[in-house]
């Protein structure tokens, strides 16, 4: 699916780009023309998000060093940009908190594969574009 006539581009705040290269989840998520910029540095992420060009952002809480407070920072920088949070949690309250604090969706990697996550990202980006 496209975002404004272009393939959907997402900013991923998670682990290093090399970590994602051979991960089947990310390979499936990035199929069909979707592209992503990966960073593990919050400051770099905020700078790139500020420049624009993204249909959505992904906060991968499975990556080392990530925290829920980064959701607030992303939402503060670009409130109109939908943020999808990836978790691997057994506590359902994490998902509730994430959505309550502005995430467009919260996906547990135990239950969603990359193709399903791609579909959800496309839908939240399309919804955000319609509201803009």
N, C-alpha and C positions, 0 to 999 in steps of 0.2 A: 504494500500500500504506500502511497506517496503522501508527502506532507507539503501542501502548497504546490503540487506539480512535480516535486522532487522526491527521490527516495527518502524515507524517514532516516534521520540522523539523530543518534542519542549520545548523551554524555554519560559515561559510566564512572562513578566514583567507587572504586573497589580495590582490587589487588593490582599488581603490576601488569602491564600489557602482555608480557611473556607468559604469565600464569594462565591467561585466558586463551592463548593460542591453540592449545590442544584439548580444550575442554569441550565435550560434546554439547553441553548446555548452551554455551556461547556460540558454537558453530551453528546450531539449529536456530538460535535466536537471530543470528545475523544473516540468515538465508533470505532469498528473494529481494535482494537489493538494499536491505537495511544496513546502515553503517554505524559504527560506534567509535568514539574516541575514549580510550581508557586512561585513567590516571589513578594513582594512589595518594596524590598530594591534594589536600583540600584547597589550598590557596590557588593552585593551578586550575583546579576544577572551577572554582568561583570566577576566576579570570576568564576562562573559556566560555562559561555560561553567560557572563556579562556581555561578551561580544555577540552572542546570539548564534542563530543558525541551527539550533536544536529543536526537534519536535517534542522531546521528552528527556528526562534524566533518569538514571538508575542509580540507586544507592544500594550497594551490595554489602549488607551487614555480615555476610559470611566471611568477608575478607578481614585479615588481621588489622587492628587499629581503627576500624570503622565504629561509629557510634550513632545513636539516635539523634544526638545534638546536631549532627551534620544535616539532618533533614531540615531543621529550623534554619540553618545557614543557607541552604539551597533555596528554600521557600522565601527567605528574606531577600535574597539577591534577585530572583525572578519569580514573583508570586504567580504569574500566569503560566509558567512552565510546569507541566505535570511531572511529578516525581513518583516513580514506582520503586518500592523498597523490596529487596530480596532478603528473606530471612531463612534460617534453619532453626526454628524454635519449637519447643514443646509447650511453651506457655502461650496460650491464646491471647493473653492480655497484651503481648507485644504487638500483635497485629491490630488490636483495638486502639492502642496508644498511637501507633504510626498513622492510621487513618484519621484519628481524631486530631492529630497535629499537622494535617495537611497533605498527606500522601494521597495520590490518586488511586493507588492500589498497593496492597501488601501481599507478596507471593512467597509461599514457603517452598523452597526448592525440592523438598521431599515429595511434594504433590504436583508441581508444575514442571513440565519439561520446557526446553528452549522454544519449541514451536508454539506452545500455549502462551508462554510469556511474550513472544513476538506479537501474537494476535492481540493480547491485552494492551501492550504498548501502542500498537497501531490504533486501537480503539480509543485509548485515553488521549493520544495525540490528536486524532481527528476530532474528538469532542472539544478539546481545548481550542483547536483552530476555528471551530464553528462559533465558539463563544467570543473569540477575539474580534 
